[in-house]
Amino acid sequence: MAYNYRKLRGKIKEVCGTQDEFSSRLGIGRVSLSQRLNNQLEFTQDEIFKSCDILDIKKDEIPVYFFTLNV
């Protein structure tokens, strides 16, 4: 199952400027973040919750950012 992270990528750019900055704040490597955004690895529950804190995403908006399917 592949997810569309376009909205998440936009929020990362808006809040952190770069994926490098976001991955640093999230506590994972740049390559690890890229693998998640390219559907090669899945975000863990902890990473999703921490991302919400960093990016000021409300808990009820999680499905929009993390679980929108590619069609």
Number of C-alpha atoms within 10 A of each C-alpha: 6 14 17 18 20 14 13 18 14 13 16 20 15 11 13 17 12 12 17 17 15 21 19 13 14 18 12 13 15 15 12 15 22 15 14 15 20 14 15 12 12 17 17 10 9 10 14 18 16 16 20 16 13 15 17 11 18 10 11 7 11 16 10 14 19 18 14 15 12 10 6
